[in-house]
Amino acid sequence: MSIAFNDLVARFDAPEVCALVLMGSHARGEAGPYSDIDLVRFTYKAEPSEPESFLFQERLLVVSTVGPDEVERWFHEPQAATDTIAGVRCARALLDREGYFAQIQARAKVFVWDDAMQQRANRWASEMLVGNAEEARKGLEGLRRNDVGRLLNARFGLSWSMSRVMKVQHGILLSGDNAIYDEVAQAMDDQPEWVRLRRAAFGIEDERGHALTLHEQVRAGLQLYALTARLLSPILLLEHRPLIEHTVSLIQRALPTAPEFIRET
């Protein structure tokens, strides 16, 4: 069933709106029967708010409102840039007053991941490894106690967080939010052990079709943390290194095959 995008404009246009933009799979021409419609309302001034969901012509419609401050985040904060820049490049404007969105899209098309952005990405990745020291300890304690709650928290945190760490630190501009698994794997194809551990941490069947247990997934996630710390050791902030190193040492005691942390010389 075709979607009457003109009806979207009529429904969500307002005096404060400067552009209504279709993003995601519908903008790329890849939408399936269950794909949601991603609509972004650009306004001249918008307070931070959560996206809203609606039923529109038998489709899930997700509407986000974005102001100038949020747009600037896309171009200056590495975690925001990796999530949005590629999507903005292929977005489709349904309404664009005075070429407001056209200017944003032009910026996205010439966006370059420069040294300043890389430095911010390195800091963010280092901070994330510190933050996920808690998830690693939950995993270790969950294995010790056979505590399902702790194991589930650790599995979620370590699999997704290590994916995000590498996405941001490597400056991977995702084509869409569903692309994080494949596109991070492609960018990390020179590190097959990292890709293998990540696959296991997500609980994806191995090459023999073997379904991994929850304990196996958490062990893989812990080793993934240790390997991520080792690979990123050169860019970790000095104040973060002791906690990250200690976390890796705990993982190694419990899982002797886990990668060692590389100390500065």
C-alpha positions as CSV (number, residue, x, y, z in Angstrom):
1,M,0.0,0.0,0.0
2,S,1.4,3.4,-1.0
3,I,1.7,6.0,1.6
4,A,0.2,9.5,1.2
5,F,3.1,11.5,2.3
6,N,1.2,14.7,1.6
7,D,-1.1,13.8,4.4
8,L,1.9,13.6,6.7
9,V,2.7,17.2,5.8
10,A,-0.8,18.4,6.4
11,R,-0.9,16.6,9.8
12,F,2.4,17.7,11.3
13,D,3.1,21.0,9.7
14,A,2.9,24.0,12.1
15,P,4.0,27.6,12.2
16,E,7.2,26.7,14.1
17,V,8.2,24.0,11.6
18,C,10.8,24.8,9.0
19,A,11.1,21.3,7.5
20,L,9.5,17.9,7.5
21,V,11.9,15.2,6.5
22,L,11.5,11.5,5.8
23,M,14.4,9.4,7.1
24,G,15.2,5.7,7.4
25,S,14.1,2.9,5.1
26,H,11.3,4.8,3.5
27,A,13.7,7.6,2.5
28,R,16.2,5.0,1.1
29,G,13.4,3.1,-0.8
30,E,14.1,-0.1,1.2
31,A,11.0,-0.2,3.4
32,G,9.2,-3.5,3.9
33,P,5.6,-4.1,5.1
34,Y,6.5,-3.8,8.7
35,S,8.9,-0.9,8.4
36,D,8.1,2.2,10.5
37,I,8.0,5.7,9.0
38,D,10.6,8.0,10.5
39,L,9.6,11.6,10.2
40,V,11.7,14.4,11.6
41,R,10.2,17.8,12.3
42,F,12.9,20.5,12.1
43,T,11.9,23.6,14.1
44,Y,13.6,27.0,14.6
45,K,13.6,26.3,18.3
46,A,12.9,23.0,20.0
47,E,13.3,21.7,23.5
48,P,14.7,18.2,23.9
49,S,11.9,15.6,23.8
50,E,11.3,12.0,23.2
51,P,10.1,10.7,19.8
52,E,6.3,10.2,19.5
53,S,4.6,7.2,18.0
54,F,1.4,7.1,16.0
55,L,-0.6,4.8,13.8
56,F,-0.7,6.3,10.3
57,Q,-2.3,4.5,7.4
58,E,-1.7,1.1,9.0
59,R,1.9,1.9,9.6
60,L,3.9,2.8,12.7
61,L,4.9,6.4,12.5
62,V,7.7,7.7,14.7
63,V,8.0,11.5,14.8
64,S,11.0,13.3,16.2
65,T,11.3,17.0,16.7
66,V,14.8,18.5,16.2
67,G,16.0,22.1,16.9
68,P,19.2,23.9,15.9
69,D,21.1,22.8,19.0
70,E,20.4,19.1,18.2
71,V,21.5,19.6,14.6
72,E,24.8,21.0,15.8
73,R,25.3,18.0,18.0
74,W,25.2,15.8,14.8
75,F,28.2,17.6,13.4
76,H,30.3,18.0,16.6
77,E,29.6,15.0,18.9
78,P,31.0,11.7,17.5
79,Q,28.3,9.5,18.9
80,A,25.6,11.7,17.3
81,A,27.5,11.9,14.0
82,T,27.9,8.1,13.7
83,D,24.2,7.7,14.2
84,T,22.8,10.5,12.0
85,I,25.2,11.8,9.2
86,A,24.7,9.0,6.8
87,G,20.9,9.1,7.3
88,V,20.8,12.8,6.7
89,R,22.7,12.4,3.4
90,C,19.9,10.1,2.0
91,A,16.9,11.8,3.7
92,R,14.0,13.1,1.7
93,A,12.4,16.4,2.4
94,L,8.6,16.5,2.3
95,L,8.5,20.2,3.2
96,D,11.5,22.5,3.3
97,R,10.9,26.2,3.9
98,E,13.6,28.5,2.6
99,G,15.8,25.5,2.0
100,Y,16.4,25.0,5.7
101,F,17.0,21.2,5.5
102,A,18.8,21.5,2.1
103,Q,21.6,23.4,3.9
104,I,21.8,20.7,6.6
105,Q,21.9,17.9,4.0
106,A,24.6,19.8,2.1
107,R,26.7,19.9,5.3
108,A,26.2,16.2,5.8
109,K,27.4,15.4,2.3
110,V,30.7,17.2,2.8
111,F,31.1,16.1,6.4
112,V,34.7,14.9,7.2
113,W,35.7,13.0,10.3
114,D,38.7,15.3,11.2
115,D,41.3,15.1,13.9
116,A,39.2,17.1,16.4
117,M,36.3,14.7,16.0
118,Q,38.7,11.7,16.4
119,Q,40.0,13.1,19.7
120,R,36.4,13.5,21.0
121,A,35.7,10.0,19.8
122,N,38.7,8.6,21.6
123,R,37.7,10.3,24.9
124,W,34.1,9.0,24.5
125,A,35.3,5.4,23.9
126,S,37.6,5.6,26.9
127,E,34.8,6.9,29.1
128,M,32.5,4.1,27.9
129,L,35.0,1.4,28.8
130,V,35.1,2.9,32.3
131,G,31.3,3.0,32.5
132,N,31.1,-0.6,31.4
133,A,33.4,-1.9,34.1
134,E,30.2,-2.3,36.1
135,E,28.7,-4.5,33.4
136,A,31.9,-6.6,33.4
137,R,31.6,-7.1,37.2
138,K,28.0,-8.0,36.9
139,G,28.9,-10.7,34.4
140,L,31.7,-12.1,36.6
141,E,29.4,-12.1,39.7
142,G,26.6,-13.6,37.6
143,L,28.8,-16.4,36.5
144,R,29.9,-17.0,40.1
145,R,26.4,-17.1,41.5
146,N,24.6,-18.4,38.5
147,D,22.4,-15.3,38.8
148,V,20.3,-14.9,35.7
149,G,19.5,-11.3,36.4
150,R,23.1,-10.3,36.5
151,L,24.0,-12.4,33.5
152,L,21.2,-10.8,31.4
153,N,22.4,-7.3,32.4
154,A,26.0,-8.1,31.5
155,R,25.1,-9.8,28.2
156,F,23.1,-6.7,27.1
157,G,25.6,-4.2,28.3
158,L,28.8,-5.8,26.9
159,S,27.4,-6.8,23.5
160,W,25.8,-3.5,22.6
161,S,28.2,-1.2,24.5
162,M,31.3,-2.7,22.9
163,S,29.6,-2.4,19.5
164,R,29.0,1.3,20.2
165,V,32.5,1.9,21.5
166,M,34.0,0.6,18.2
167,K,31.4,2.4,16.1
168,V,32.2,5.7,17.6
169,Q,36.0,5.3,18.0
170,H,36.3,4.1,14.4
171,G,34.0,6.8,13.1
172,I,31.6,4.4,11.4
173,L,28.7,6.4,9.9
174,L,25.8,4.0,10.1
175,S,23.4,3.9,7.2
176,G,20.6,3.3,9.7
177,D,20.0,2.1,13.3
178,N,19.4,-1.5,12.0
179,A,22.9,-1.5,10.4
180,I,25.0,-1.5,13.5
181,Y,25.7,-5.2,13.6
182,D,26.7,-5.7,10.0
183,E,28.5,-2.3,9.4
184,V,30.6,-2.6,12.6
185,A,31.5,-6.1,11.6
186,Q,32.6,-5.0,8.2
187,A,34.7,-2.2,9.7
188,M,36.4,-4.6,12.0
189,D,37.1,-7.4,9.5
190,D,40.8,-7.0,10.2
191,Q,40.1,-8.2,13.8
192,P,38.4,-11.6,13.3
193,E,38.6,-12.5,16.9
194,W,36.8,-9.4,18.0
195,V,34.1,-10.1,15.4
196,R,33.8,-13.7,16.6
197,L,33.5,-12.7,20.3
198,R,30.9,-10.1,19.5
199,R,28.9,-12.6,17.5
200,A,29.0,-14.9,20.5
201,A,28.2,-12.2,23.0
202,F,25.0,-11.4,21.0
203,G,24.1,-15.1,21.2
204,I,24.2,-15.7,17.5
205,E,24.6,-19.3,16.5
206,D,28.2,-20.4,15.7
207,E,29.3,-21.6,12.3
208,R,28.1,-25.1,13.2
209,G,24.6,-23.9,14.1
210,H,25.3,-24.4,17.8
211,A,23.1,-22.2,20.0
212,L,25.1,-20.6,22.8
213,T,24.0,-20.8,26.4
214,L,23.6,-17.6,28.5
215,H,26.8,-18.4,30.4
216,E,28.7,-18.8,27.1
217,Q,27.4,-15.5,25.8
218,V,28.5,-13.7,29.0
219,R,31.9,-15.3,28.9
220,A,32.2,-14.1,25.3
221,G,31.1,-10.6,26.3
222,L,33.7,-10.4,29.1
223,Q,36.5,-11.5,26.7
224,L,35.1,-8.9,24.2
225,Y,35.5,-6.2,26.8
226,A,39.1,-7.3,27.5
227,L,39.9,-7.4,23.8
228,T,38.3,-4.0,23.1
229,A,40.4,-2.6,26.0
230,R,43.5,-4.1,24.5
231,L,42.9,-2.8,21.0
232,L,42.1,0.7,22.2
233,S,44.9,0.8,24.8
234,P,46.8,3.5,22.9
235,I,44.0,6.0,23.0
236,L,42.7,5.5,26.6
237,L,42.9,8.5,28.8
238,L,45.5,8.2,31.6
239,E,43.0,8.7,34.3
240,H,40.9,5.8,33.0
241,R,43.6,3.3,32.5
242,P,43.8,2.0,36.1
243,L,40.2,1.0,36.4
244,I,40.1,-0.5,32.9
245,E,43.3,-2.5,33.5
246,H,41.9,-3.7,36.9
247,T,38.7,-4.8,35.2
248,V,40.6,-6.8,32.6
249,S,42.7,-8.4,35.3
250,L,39.5,-9.6,37.0
251,I,38.3,-11.0,33.7
252,Q,41.6,-12.8,33.2
253,R,41.5,-14.4,36.6
254,A,38.1,-15.8,35.9
255,L,38.7,-16.6,32.2
256,P,42.5,-17.2,31.7
257,T,42.1,-17.2,27.9
258,A,40.9,-13.5,27.9
259,P,43.2,-11.0,26.2
260,E,45.8,-9.2,28.4
261,F,45.7,-5.4,28.8
262,I,48.6,-3.6,27.1
263,R,50.4,-1.4,29.6
264,E,52.0,1.9,28.6
265,T,55.8,1.8,28.3
